[in-house]
């Protein structure tokens, strides 16, 4: 896939929150007390941690500080890349930034990894909700500091939000669309106001945004041209930089927030190092030698056959699976509907039918994956079977605007005979293409204007050639001029940004309770024309737009679940995405020189924040 993309809240809080099941009726954000300073807020449900909590339960204040952590980054966001970097500004649309630049910045509030839908004060000691619930006033902590020792004030906070709304990455722009005002009322008081058209949970996207230095960006351009480390306030600052190859983040010894409840017992490594490899095999070899100390394995063949090197057999390297988070995820291909040849859903459906999951999983993936059908896999938002009465009632509001298939059984990919070339499915795919107006012209299919049906699968990593080639070959069998094109990271990023592709793949997590803004980034009509969003198919649907708005205004978890299930049904019936596969767990391997609390929290797996260097273990394996 093109990248493991995190939702904004998960990205900046180092792990999203997710709901728990079964549903329990609880107060919604709209019922939170107004006019009173709050130490934390929750979209649904009571807060786990009271005003006097000292640290999150999954944190370890007793863990030692020290050591270097060199790891392969499993997830990233904004304009970041794991193959190269040419800028240190993560928060603009263009350029390739290194992952984990967010460690250098603090946000107003921080999420918890062991409960759903909550946030607690970081830069902000308290938040006060106005009576109309359209504005929020934050009282900043007086000890907040940038890394140069200067005060972080409400002026910096106001400047950050106004800057992001004007020039930020689309993931920052979208939640700020309805922002009408971001002002510093005094040095320690910041107020943000919205039009009233925002989602009731938009504030959760906003409070996790990075706060940047006004002084720094008044002297330096806010664009992708900078390899000058930006001034931050977070637990780490940029250390060694070797553009495109290596970046190190050094722990800030006198970090102003280290003893706050939301930070105490986290971020133990003195140095976090990321090295960039354009080839997965080279990265794996670096891990085998110990140059990289932790990696999550995303290649099933490597997981099944590659972990037999001496350090494994000697017990110096541990191979283990950790449970996945309780949050919806999607891994899928997108066909670019901005190109007329993919506008007909029957064309998209036919192309999807050329993927033989059963053969691919058995022959290429060693049976390691389950078939994906939903854009909200592994969650309560996944539609199944026939719609419930509540779902059907909501679907009826859009009768005539959405495919009739959305009213029946949830659309699932057909099961193949496992041969790799199921003649029955390929015949059906060709029939759908004929219905969509494509006709045979020799060995290829053309439309009435004489244009050939071609599909170029754009990738940036050679590993996708192996898994994608059988899919491409099946397309060719039914007359599609299909091919794979591998480009370098910079070109891939630019073409993704500008939607200059036929087909791309993506893996993404929406976080615990998807916000209206995160949903809009993927599925709203407006994002289809906004470069840099994740709406790769170019989805445009007034019905989906209305459902995204409804999801943002949901007052109960039940209402949100029903709304997102209906969205899932419609997206699947439209064939906007071609879901492919997913794994139930994190496949991880690491040199046995670290300590951590077990089990991991349910709503995040930020190893670089939770784990620590164990000197005795390191000595025992000769790595001290």
VENGIZI-V532099 format. One line per field, one symbol per residue. ss: DSSP state (H for helix, E for strand, L for the rest). A space follows every 10 residues. Layout:
ss->???
//
This chain:
ss->LLLEELLHHH HHLLLLLELL LLLLLLLEHH HLLLLLLELE EELELLLLLL LLLLLLLLLL LLLLLLLEEE ELLLLELLLE ELLLLLELLL LLLLLLEELL HHHHLLLLEE ELLLLLLEEE ELLEEEEEEL LLLLEEEEEE LLLLELLLLL ELLHHHHHHH HHHHHHHLLH HHHHHHLLEE EEEEEELLEE EEEELLLLLL LHHHHHLLLL LLLHHHHHHL LLLLLLLLLL LLLLLEEEEE EELLLEEEEE ELLLLLLLLL LLLLLLLLLL EEEEELLLLH HHHHHHHHHL LLLEEELLLH HHHHHLLLLH HHHLLLEEEE EEELLLLEEE EEEEELLLLH HHLLHHHHHH HHHLLLHHHH HHHLLLLLLE ELLLLLELLL LLLLLLLLHH HHHHHHLLLL LLLHHHHLLL LLLLLLLLLL LLHHHHHHHH HHHHHLLLEE ELLEEELLLL LELEEEEEEL LLHHHHHHHH HHHHHHHLLL EEEEEELLHH HHHHHHHLLL LLEEEEEEEE EELLLHHHHH HHHLLHHHHL LLLLLLLLLL LHHHHHHHHH HHLLLLHHHH HHHHHHHHHH HHHHLLEEEL EELLEEEEEE ELLEELLLLL LLLLLLHHHH LEELHHHHHH LLLL
//
